[in-house]
Amino acid sequence: MVSIKFTKAVICAVIFATLSTAAPAGSASSVSNSAPLPSSAALPPLSETASGAVNTSVPSASASSALSPISAPRSTRSATSTPSSTVSAPDASQTVPYASDDPNGVLWGPNDPDVPQAIRGSLGATVLGPQDVGMVKENPDLLAPPTTDAGSVDNAKWPFSLSHNRLQSGGWARQENVGVMPFATSMAGVNMRLEAGAVRELHWHKTAEWGYILKGSVQITSVNQDGQNFLSTIGPGDIWYFPPGIPHSIQATGDLKDGSEFLLVFDDGSFSEDSTFLLTDWLAHVPKEVLAKNFQTNITAFDHIPAKELYIFPMDTPSDDASDVKSPQGTIPQPFTFKFSDLKPTQLSGGSAKVVDSTTFDVSKTIAAAEVTVEPGAMRELHVS
């Protein structure tokens, strides 16, 4: 195999030398222009190629003596030749108009005295029919969108002011879900208010629940499937999380004379606050004799259970030193509350931010949150989630 490779190299060298000798005499430039030969940058001198290919198995002395007659002409031709032409990419050209530098700022604010119109620059026209001026002033980019808009955008916000409010003795609740905002398929929200001492009764549901306290303080109670209990009191800016199926109740404390208000978030856009499973609703639909037998007690023990669900009901305020109910099974190992208000925010050039997720609040597996403060004139950077 070695001798065959060497023989091929020698034959190629001899043929190349013969062709070089037979070629018409002329300058290096004329040769380059009449016959497009590869330059030395594209193809190394044959002596190097042969050496690289043969030297792995053949002594270099034999290869150099065989190739020496053509090494000089090849080197001279490569050094003096120049390309006959140059190929380059076409100049850049405009395929569509460049993006406009015209400003696309907000055209009016909530306190603007003028009646908003559907006009931006040379586009649009006045509104001849009736319009909700207050709503339009709160959403200027809907009536007169920026020129950078393309196509339609699903409604990505919903004011609780437009939600039906469920009024109860001791508080109220209003919600947002896919019924009013079809775009929000993976998240629903409830805004709830409890007077001091009022209770959102023990209930459970198949979705996880995350809560954030806006005003006042609440006492959270819960029991899991193993009979372990949990009780905790938290205040403004703090949060709680209940995994799916865990029974829980919420009671406003007397820390604020008006009670408490909070925001609830659920990890399913189809969740409905009106469809939770309540303890009073369950007991009201089970025959009393069945209840008595189940709890191994006299039927008279259930003489005063309500005939229908209570949902929210008034009570005395809880004591400040309340503790978990003592149970042989102990307490829940992972707390369902987190002192988010104690978490130090990260200070930024235009505000601050702090984040809570399962790395800091272990039990919160499906919902994370960021509390972002944006100073006047600052902007939350463009981002996706």
NORBELWO-V727493 format. One record per residue. N is the residue number from 0. PSI is psi as a letter, one per 40 degrees, with the letter a starting at -180 (* if undefined). NEAR is the number of other ideal C-beta (glycine too) atoms within 8 Angstrom. Layout:
# NORBELWO-V727493
n = [N:N]
psi = [PSI:PSI]
near = [NEAR:NEAR]
This chain:
# NORBELWO-V727493
n = [0:1:2:3:4:5:6:7:8:9:10:11:12:13:14:15:16:17:18:19:20:21:22:23:24:25:26:27:28:29:30:31:32:33:34:35:36:37:38:39:40:41:42:43:44:45:46:47:48:49:50:51:52:53:54:55:56:57:58:59:60:61:62:63:64:65:66:67:68:69:70:71:72:73:74:75:76:77:78:79:80:81:82:83:84:85:86:87:88:89:90:91:92:93:94:95:96:97:98:99:100:101:102:103:104:105:106:107:108:109:110:111:112:113:114:115:116:117:118:119:120:121:122:123:124:125:126:127:128:129:130:131:132:133:134:135:136:137:138:139:140:141:142:143:144:145:146:147:148:149:150:151:152:153:154:155:156:157:158:159:160:161:162:163:164:165:166:167:168:169:170:171:172:173:174:175:176:177:178:179:180:181:182:183:184:185:186:187:188:189:190:191:192:193:194:195:196:197:198:199:200:201:202:203:204:205:206:207:208:209:210:211:212:213:214:215:216:217:218:219:220:221:222:223:224:225:226:227:228:229:230:231:232:233:234:235:236:237:238:239:240:241:242:243:244:245:246:247:248:249:250:251:252:253:254:255:256:257:258:259:260:261:262:263:264:265:266:267:268:269:270:271:272:273:274:275:276:277:278:279:280:281:282:283:284:285:286:287:288:289:290:291:292:293:294:295:296:297:298:299:300:301:302:303:304:305:306:307:308:309:310:311:312:313:314:315:316:317:318:319:320:321:322:323:324:325:326:327:328:329:330:331:332:333:334:335:336:337:338:339:340:341:342:343:344:345:346:347:348:349:350:351:352:353:354:355:356:357:358:359:360:361:362:363:364:365:366:367:368:369:370:371:372:373:374:375:376:377:378:379:380:381:382:383:384]
psi = [d:d:d:d:d:d:d:d:d:d:d:d:d:d:d:d:d:d:d:d:d:e:i:i:i:i:i:d:d:d:d:d:d:d:h:g:i:i:i:d:d:d:h:i:i:d:d:d:d:d:d:d:d:d:e:d:e:h:i:d:d:d:d:d:d:d:e:d:d:e:d:d:d:d:d:d:d:d:d:e:i:i:i:d:i:h:h:i:i:i:i:i:i:h:d:i:i:i:h:i:e:h:i:f:i:h:d:i:i:d:e:h:d:i:h:i:i:g:h:h:b:e:i:a:i:i:h:d:a:i:i:g:d:d:d:d:d:e:g:d:e:d:d:g:i:i:e:e:i:h:a:i:h:i:h:e:i:h:h:d:d:e:i:h:h:h:h:i:h:e:a:i:i:i:i:h:a:e:d:e:g:d:d:g:e:e:h:i:i:h:h:i:h:h:i:h:d:i:h:h:i:h:i:i:i:e:i:i:h:h:i:h:h:d:i:a:i:i:h:h:i:i:h:a:e:e:e:i:i:h:h:i:h:i:a:h:e:i:i:i:h:h:i:h:e:h:h:i:i:h:h:h:a:e:d:h:d:e:b:i:i:i:h:i:h:i:f:h:e:e:i:h:d:e:e:i:h:i:d:d:d:d:d:e:e:h:i:d:d:d:d:d:d:d:e:f:i:i:d:e:e:f:d:f:i:i:e:i:i:d:c:h:i:i:i:i:i:i:i:d:f:i:i:i:h:h:i:d:e:a:i:h:d:h:i:e:i:h:g:d:d:e:h:h:i:h:h:i:d:e:a:i:i:i:i:h:a:e:d:d:g:d:e:g:d:e:h:i:i:h:h:h:h:h:i:h:e:i:h:h:i:h:i:i:*]
near = [5:7:6:7:12:13:8:8:14:10:8:9:14:8:8:11:11:8:8:10:6:5:7:3:3:6:5:9:9:8:13:14:6:6:5:4:8:4:9:9:3:5:6:7:10:12:12:8:10:13:11:8:9:12:10:5:8:11:6:8:6:9:15:10:7:9:14:8:6:12:11:6:9:13:11:9:12:10:7:9:11:6:5:6:4:4:3:4:3:5:4:3:5:5:3:4:5:5:5:6:3:6:3:7:4:6:7:8:7:5:4:8:3:5:4:15:10:9:9:10:6:2:6:7:6:6:9:3:4:2:8:5:8:6:7:12:12:7:8:13:8:6:12:11:8:7:10:6:7:3:4:3:6:6:7:7:5:10:6:8:4:6:12:4:7:10:4:11:5:12:13:10:14:10:12:11:13:10:5:8:12:6:7:13:8:6:10:16:11:12:13:13:10:17:11:14:15:15:14:12:13:9:12:9:12:4:10:12:12:14:12:12:16:7:9:15:13:14:12:15:11:14:9:9:5:5:9:12:13:14:12:10:12:12:10:9:8:13:15:13:14:9:8:7:7:12:9:13:12:13:14:17:16:8:6:11:5:7:14:14:11:13:10:12:12:14:10:9:10:8:11:9:10:6:6:8:7:12:9:12:10:9:10:11:5:8:5:8:7:8:12:13:7:6:7:5:6:5:9:5:8:10:5:3:8:7:4:7:9:10:10:14:11:8:9:4:9:10:5:6:4:8:4:8:5:3:10:4:7:5:8:10:4:6:8:14:10:12:8:13:8:5:9:5:9:7:4:7:3:8:10:9:11:11:9:12:9:9:3:8:10:5:10:14:7:5:10:8:11:7:10:8:8:8:7:3:4:9:5:7:4:2:5:2:2]
